[in-house]
Amino acid sequence: MTKEMDRATELLKNSFYFESDLHPEKVRWRYKNEALRPAYFHKTYKPKLSDLVIETKLPKDLKLEIRRDLLASIQEEDR
């Protein structure tokens, strides 16, 4: 496999999908590379808005609103 294919495979493996009322389709997202390890291995990890990356192509303002919606959803699950 080439390096590009390895990188694409790795990104897809670490991607998740989120349903938002703000967008009709599921939105693909992932953690920033720096946040991957704590997100996966530390039960007390609390993500920040800047740790979340929306991979689905969306307008910039909508992307920010969906990131906020996603963060709220993650925080709600942790309660």
CORFEN-V370252 format. One record per pair of residues at least 24 apart in sequence whose ideal C-beta (glycine too) atoms are under 10 Angstrom apart, sorted by the first residue. I is the first residue (numbers start at 1). J is the second residue. Records with the same first field share a line. If there is no record, write none. Layout:
I->J ; J
This chain:
11->53 ; 55
12->55
14->39 ; 40 ; 53
15->53 ; 55 ; 56
16->52 ; 55 ; 70
17->55 ; 56
18->52 ; 54 ; 56 ; 66 ; 67 ; 69 ; 70 ; 73 ; 74
19->69 ; 73
20->54 ; 62 ; 65 ; 66 ; 67 ; 68 ; 69 ; 70 ; 73
21->66 ; 69
22->58 ; 62 ; 63 ; 65 ; 66 ; 68 ; 69
23->54 ; 56 ; 58 ; 62 ; 63 ; 65 ; 66 ; 69
25->56 ; 58
26->56
27->54 ; 55 ; 56 ; 58 ; 62 ; 63 ; 66 ; 67 ; 69 ; 70
28->53 ; 54 ; 55 ; 56 ; 57
29->53 ; 54 ; 55 ; 56 ; 63 ; 66 ; 67 ; 70
30->54 ; 55
39->74
43->78
44->78
45->78
46->71 ; 74 ; 75 ; 78
47->71 ; 74 ; 75 ; 78
